[in-house]
Amino acid sequence: MLHAGAERMVRPQPTVVARVVQRVVDQALRDGVRPDALRRAARLPQTLAEDPGRRIEFDHLVDLWAYLGRTLDDPSLPLRVAQAAAIEDLHVLGFALMTAPSVRDALDTIARHGALLTDSGRWEVTEVARRVHLRWYRARPLTLGHRLSNETAVAQGLGCLRRLAGADLTPIEVTFRHPAPPRRAGHGAFFDCPVSFDAPHDGLSFRREILDAVPPSANRTLWEYLCKSAGALSEQLAPRSREDAVLHAIVRELSSADGGLPSLPRVARALGTTERTLRRHLEAEGTSFRRLVDEVRRERAGSLLRKATVSVTAVALQLGFADATAFSHACQRWFGCAPRELRGSLRAAAGPAPSSPSPR
């Protein structure tokens, strides 16, 4: 949208550092995928390994994951990529995590400086009662490539924590927003805890006491120095679009215990700005708060309706609609059919529900 006398704001494309992409490429090569096929599928530069700090458009990583998902048809591939990764691969951010005085400080570090790896999403840490939740927010459509990328992010998050708090660290629960893959034995073996799909969040939940664990390489002075270096590097990155920040905030609002429809005043406060300023930024990026809320609700509707145990009325309320009738009108506009009809088509497309893994 152009306004008289104003320049169009160019929204930066989300990026990821090349070393993150290289991990995926290395595993694909070990699985027998040809290098030229990988480069064609994801438009990857041949110098990927030579410049590990280079920023690659995140869409190229999504294309790579989508290609490997179709070609290898292995639901455990994201877990194997995560297992092969090392915390040292994260460069200055990884060393900051390793030297953090406690796991609490390490989690704060990844939440503050995670954009050094990718600005396509962000980690958030919340403490509720006797639990701590590490959640990965990426407000993107749950395509095959995005689903596999999200699984890798969560699995690598656990891998980092096991390096800091002990190899036997076991989450209370792991959740993913996307539907379950047809085979899940690898997920049970890797996470060693209940894994839920079609959930409100992508993330990990732990007992709160892990926050006080001290990493083996803890060094407060070195950690503070590395955090300053990470902060300086973060400032050099192109700022994330305001649209992406608002999308993340809307996802959090809809997933919160309070429920209800996300409001512009509440989101503006959460982002540390005013309604007027936020509205102006979104207009400059060619969108609006209402449009972004509609986008997030549409995506969540499809995910929630796949769950047979959740009634249409419950889905409507979770998405902030006053009643099932209002939700039905929205479904007609989004998908051209009523919620129950959409639920039937989604479940038919997904095929038979995968069997549960055997008890450990």
N, C-alpha and C positions, 0 to 999 in steps of 0.2 A: 504494500500500500504506500503510495507516494503522497506527500503533503506539500502544498505550495510553499516554496522557499526552504524546504528541508531536503537534505540528501538522504538517499536510501541507505539504511543500515544493512551492511552485508553480514549475515550470520555465519560465524565460523563453523566449519564442519568439525564434529568430534573426531579426535585423533587418539592414537595409541602408540606407545613407543615400540620401535622395531623389535626389541628383545622379547616383548610379549608375543609378537607374531612369530618370531623365530622359534620359540618353544613349540608352537603348534606345527610349524613346518618340519622341525626335526622329528617329531613323533610320526608325522605322515610319511616322511622318507623311510623311517624304520619299518613302517607298515607296507612299504613297497610302492608308494605313489610316486610317479615320475616328477622330477623337478619342473620340467617344462609345463606339465599339466597344471601344477600348482600355480605357477606364475600366470598362466593364461586365465585360470579360474578366478584368481583374486587380484589380478593386475599388480603383482608384487614386483618391486625392483630387484634386479639381480644382485645388487650390493647390500642386501638386507643384513647379512652376517657381518659385513665390514663396517657398518655404521649402526651399532646397536642402540644409540641414543636418538636416532632419526625418528621423527613423528610420521606415522602412516595414517591415512584416513581410516577411521574405524569401519566404514562400510566395506573396505577391502578385507578386513578381518572377518566380518560377517559373511562375505562371499566365500572366503576360504572355508569357514566352518560349514556353510551350507553345502559346498562341494564335497567336503570330506564326509559329512553326514549321509549324503546320498551315495557316495562311492564306496565307503567302507561299511556302512550300515552297522556300526558298533556303538551301542549306547554307553559303553565304558570308556570311549575315547577321551572325553573331557577329563575323566578321573586319571587316566594314564598320563595325560599331559601335565596335570597337577602333580602327580607323583614324581615326574621327571624334573620338575622345577626346583630350584634352590633359592633360599631367601637372599643369597648373595647376588642372584640375577637382578634384583631390584635396585642395584647400585646404591646411590646415597640413601634412598628410602629404606632399602633392606638393611643397611648398616645402622641406620637410625633405629629401626625396630630391634635389632639384635642388642644394641647398647642401652635400650630404654631401662629405667630403674625398676619398672614393674610392667606387667601385662596391661594394666590400666593405661599407663603412659604410652605403651606401644599402640594400643587401639586408638588413642587420641591422635597419635602421629599419623596413622594410616587414614583416619577420617579427615585430618587437616591437609595432608599432602598427597592424597591418592591420585590427584590429577597429574602427578609426575608420570604415572603409568598410563592413565587414560582419563580423558575428561568426558567420556561417554556415559559415566555413571558415578556414583559416590557411595562410600561406606558411611553408615551411621551407627552409633552405639547408644543403646538405651538400657537403663537399669530399672527393673520393675520387681518389687518385692525381693525375693532371693535369687532372681535370675538376671542375667545380662544377655541382651540380644544384639548380635552383630548382623546388620541388615544391609543388603546390597540393593541400591535403588538405581534402576536404569529404565526410564520411562520410554520404552521403545516397543513396537509391535513384537509379539512373541513368535516370530518366524523361526524356521529351523536353525538358521545361523545364530540368531539372538539367543535361542534356548540353550544351544550348546556352549556359547560364549558365557552365558550366565552360570551354567553349571560349573564351568572351569573356574570362574571367579570365586564362587563359593568354596569349591574344593581347595583352591590355592589359599584362600583365607584360612581354612582349617590347617593346611600344611604349615603355614607360617606360625600359627599359634602352637602347633605341636613342637615346632623348633624352639619356641620360647618357653612353653610351660610344661613340656615333657611329651615324649612320643606316644604315651598311653592316654593322652587327653581325649576324652570322649564327650561329644555334645549331648545335651538332653534331647535335642530335636534338630532336624534340618528340614527346611521347607523350600519349595520352588513354586513359582506362580504358574508354570506351564503344566500341561498334562503329563502323566507318567509315561516313560518310554515302554516299549513292549517287553523289554528284559531289564530287570533291576537288580540282579544279583550283585553286580559290581558296585552299585551304590551302597548296598547293605554292608559289603565287605570293607569299603573304603571309610565310610562315615561311622560304622559300628554303633548305630543308634537308629531309632525310627526316622524314616524319610517320608515326608508328606508332599504330595503334588496338588496342583489346583489350589494352592494356598494363597493368602493375601500378600505374602512377602517372599523374596528370595533371601535366605539367610540362615544363621546358626544361633542356637540358644544354648547357654551354659549355666552352670551353677555360679553364683556371684563370687564365690571365693577365689576363682581363677584370676580375678583382677589383681589380687595381691601377690601372685606368683612373681618371683624374681628371675628374669632370664639369665642363663649361665654367663653371658658376656656383658651383663649390666655395667654401665659406666656413665654416671650422670653427667660428668663434665664433657665426655665425648659425645654423648647423646645431645646435649644442648648445642654443641658446636654443629653437629650434623643437621639438627633441626633448623638452625639458622641457614645453613647451606641449602637445605630443601626449600625453605621459604623463599630464598632469593631466586632459586630456579623456578619455583612456581610463578613468581611475578613476571617472569619472562614469557610465560605461555600466553597465547591469545585468550582473552576473557571468554568464558562460556556465554552463550546467548542467554538472554533473560528468559526466553521461551523454555529452554531446558530446565532452568532453575525453577520456574513456575510449575512445569510438569512434575518434577520431583516432589514439590511441595503439595500438589494436588493428590498425588499418589499417597503421600503420608497422611494427609487429612482424611481421605476415604478409608484408609486402613487403620485409623486410630480407633481407640475404644469408644470415643465419644460419638463417632459416626456422623451422619448428617451431611448436607451438601457443603463442599468447600466454599468459603466466601472470599471475595477479593480483599476485604479488610484484614481477615485473619492471615491470609497468605502474604499480604504485603508486610504485616508485622513480623512474620516468621523470616522474611527475607531482609528485614531491617530497612524498609523503605516505606513510602507513602502510597496510598491508593492512586493518587493522581500521577505520581512518577512511574509507578508500575504500569498503569494503563498506557501512558505515553510511550514507554519502552516497547510494550507489546505491539502497539499500533505501528511503531517504526519498523518492527520485524514482520509486519504483515499479518498479524493475528490478533486475537482478543482473549481475555480471560474466559469468557463463556465458551468459545470454541475449544480451548484447551481442556476445560472441564468435560465437555461433551466427548472429546477424543479419549480421555482416560476412562470415562464411564462406559463408553462403547467397548473398549478393550476388556475391561473388567467384567462386563456383562457376559461376553462369550466364555470367559474362563469360569465364572461362577455357575453358569447354566450347564456346564459339563458335569457338575456334581449332582448326582441324582438325589442325594440326601438333603439338599437345600431347596426349599420351596421357592416358587416364583415370587411370592410376597416377601420372603426373607431376602432374596436377591435385590428386589426393588428397594427395600429399606437400607440394605448395605450400600447401595449406590446413591442414597440420598433422595430417592423419590418419595413422594407423599404416600403413594399407594401403588398397587399392582396395575391399576388402569393407566396411570401416568407412565409407568415403566413400559407397558404394552404399546402405548403410542410412540415412545422413543424407539422401541425395537422395530416397529413398522417403518419408521424413518431411517434407521440405521441399516437394517437387514432386509426389509420388505416382507417381514413375516412376524407372527406373534411369538412371545417368549417360549411357549410350549412347543411350537413347531420348530423354532430354532434349536431348542434343546434336543429334540429328536434327530435333527439333521446333524448336529455336532457329534452326538454319541454314535450315530451310524457311521460317520466319517472316521471316527477314532477306532472303530472295530471293537472286538471283545475286550473287556477290561483285563489287564495283565494280572496274572496270578500273584499272590503275595509271596515274598521270599520265605523260605523255610526258617523256622525259629533257630536262633543261634544256640 
